[in-house]
Each structure stands twice: as structure tokens, then as C-alpha cells.
Amino acid sequence: MRTGLDVLLSDVRRLRGQRVGFLCNHTAVDGELRHAVDLLRAAGVSIVRLFAPEHGVRATAQDMALVDEVRDPVSGLPVISLYGSDAASLRPDPRHLEDLDVLVFDIQDIGARYYTYQATLGFCMEVAGQLGIRVVVLDRPNPINGVTVEGNVVAPGFESFVGAYPIAVRHGMTVGELAGYFVAYCGVSCELEVVRCVGLQRRKWFDETGLPWVYPSPNMPTLDTATVYPGACLIEATTLSEGRGTTRPFHLTGAPGLDPERAVREAEALAAEAGLRGVGFRPAAFLPGYQKHAGRGCTGLEIHVRDRDVMDSLLLGLVVLGAMRRTDPERFGWRTEPYEFVVSPPAIDLLTGGPDARVLLEANGNPRELLDLWEPDRQAFLERRESVLLYR
């Protein structure tokens, strides 16, 4: 198959003679792993400046780390960071767009609401629309397939950078389709062009597309990581390490002194109770390299995906949280520090889009009840989503 970038490169006349802003990172490569900035400039496209999402243009910054780059060290182009020191930095300053004719977006998403690249796209579309600037999205496949949809949408009052728009947790759309959804259902108004992929089949996972995998962020090294992320990201909302700085981020979770054998027993029992399939757990010890418990020996469990096609990734995350809380209520706690520049509501409510998950888990309830509670939300989202799908 060919990505939107590959398609654009076959005919760049639509960009020649225009002042282009490029919102991208290191994943903006063609099928030969050549970066879009180099290819477009060689084709005569005038790129005025780059816009950097979370992690930066070359994805060297950790999550929630200030991106303060002002010039791309590879291309030499000026860079505007869209992930600074406060919530205001997440939206582009109109002054950085007003001298442009078009804003081009090319970043590999991973298919989960919390993954902030799609929020950055939406925010830029809002500002570009106010200035009358055209937005061109170079589409790429949803790596965890474009069919499976899981979870609720964000309830009013719980919007944040990890839940900026009312979409399902695992949305089953490409970034091009998300852009269309923002325009159709989220009040975003701009002139939008999506350069579609050629040969994209919705049901395929990334490793079935023939495209090269470029890790989308520092702790998203593999497709296997992306597969568990829609659920395992919820670990960020706790005092447990999610294995950042190890070779298995989001598969590993634990804390110093936690009983790994009991953690696995609780996870297996709760998985059976909730009807979670396609996954197994292993007692584990690890040394986080970043953030929570960095440099301290942790014990807990490792998630092993056995069948990605039957595993409900969001249910997996809820099961792991419930099991770890039952294993050691004293070592398990909810994150109380600011999360994506928000102090209240807490991180778990921001990620899950409301208080339902936190309340049920604190009562040691069955996570399956949450999926049942959220099913009307999911169905309503599916109906809206259908109208903006670009690939059938």
C-alpha cells in the first residue's frame, strides 16, 4: 500500500508556489524510509517552518517533557513547539500560521484517544480555520486496525489533551478520518484536504501493510506496544510504573516491594471474571529508566498478548488496574500530580473520560460492568464514525 505522503510525492504541484507549514515528526517517511521534509524540499516545495508535536520533531523528548527546540538540527528549518510549559502551548499561536498558505500534517498515530498527536492536529485545524489557511492531512493506516472500536467518549467537563474530542478510546480510524470527524462532529471548521492512502484495507494491522515501522514516540517501540496501549496507558494514572525506559513499556507494571506472584494470580482471576481473552501474565522484575520509580527495582507483572484479534485492549488495562489494586492497596494509588497540565479532575478520570472507572475500581468491581455501561456511548460513536470513513 501507499501512504498519503507517497501519493503526494507522485504529484507535488498542489504545494508548489505556496508557503507551507509542516506539522510532522520522525515518522513522516516514505516507503524507502526517506523523510518527507527532505523529499518535499527536493521536489521544490517551500517549507517555511516546522511544527513539533509532543516529543519533538525527531521524538527525542520523553512524554510530558518540555519541547523547546527552535530549529531542526537535521533540516535547519525553524521549529515551533506545540508542547511547551503550559496548556496554552498546546495550540499554535496564530502569528506562527498567518504567513502560511497551507499547513500539512504527516504523523503516524497509533489508534488511541490518549495519544496526543491527533489532539494536536485538531487544535491546529481550529486555528488554521480561523485564519483561512488550508489544512492537508497525509493519511497513514491505523496500526492496530481500522475496524475494532472500544470504550466510551469523553464526558463534558473531562476534556483534556488526552481527551480533547468526543471519540472512543480505541477509535478505529486513520488520522485523515479523524480530521473529517473533527469537522463533522466536533465544531472544527477549516478547509480540509485528506490525501488518502492507496491500497489501505481497514482490517489489516500495521505488520500486514508492508510499510516500515518507525516507532511513533520514545516509549512506543513496537506494534505489540501499540496493541496494548489503549488499555495499558491507564497505568499512567496510578503510582505504579508502566515500564518507561525498559524494553517493554506498557507491558511491564509494578512498584518496589509489590508481590509479583500475587499480582499475576489477581490478574488471572479478574481476567476470568471479566471475560478477558487473548492475553497472559508473568511475574516480573524490572528497572524503570524514567519517571515513576526511575532507577529503583520494581516487581509486578508483564502482559503477554497471545491473540490480538480477540483481546479487548481497554478491558485489559482495566483488569490490570483492578488486579494491582487488589494485590497491594497500599502501593497502588491514583496519580495526584498534574497530568497534561490539569490538576483536577485526576488523571484516571481524564484518561477514561469521566469518574466511572475510578469509582468501580475503588469498589473492587468487575471491569466488564464498565464496558456494558459504556456500550451506548460506543454505539452512538460508531454511527457517527460511519459517515466519515474513507476506506471501506
Sequence and secondary structure as in RCSB ss.txt:
>XXXX:A:sequence
MRTGLDVLLSDVRRLRGQRVGFLCNHTAVDGELRHAVDLLRAAGVSIVRLFAPEHGVRATAQDMALVDEVRDPVS
GLPVISLYGSDAASLRPDPRHLEDLDVLVFDIQDIGARYYTYQATLGFCMEVAGQLGIRVVVLDRPNPINGVTVE
GNVVAPGFESFVGAYPIAVRHGMTVGELAGYFVAYCGVSCELEVVRCVGLQRRKWFDETGLPWVYPSPNMPTLDT
ATVYPGACLIEATTLSEGRGTTRPFHLTGAPGLDPERAVREAEALAAEAGLRGVGFRPAAFLPGYQKHAGRGCTG
LEIHVRDRDVMDSLLLGLVVLGAMRRTDPERFGWRTEPYEFVVSPPAIDLLTGGPDARVLLEANGNPRELLDLWE
PDRQAFLERRESVLLYR
>XXXX:A:secstr
 B HHHHHHT GGGTTTSEEEEEE TT B TTS BHHHHHHHTT EEEEEEE TTTTTT S TT      B TTT
  BEEESS SSGGGGS  GGGTTT SEEEEE    SBTT THHHHHHHHHHHHHHHT EEEEE    TT SS  B
S    TT  BTTB SS  SB    HHHHHHHHHHHS     EEEE  BS  TT  GGGTT     SSTT  SHHH
HHHHHHHGGGGGBSSB  TTSSSTTTEEEETT  HHHHHHHHHHHHHHHT  SEEEEEEEE   SSTTTTS EEE
EEEEES TTT  HHHHHHHHHHHHHHH TTT  B  S BTTB SS HHHHHHTSSHHHHHHHTT  THHHHHHHH
HHHHHHHHHHHTT    
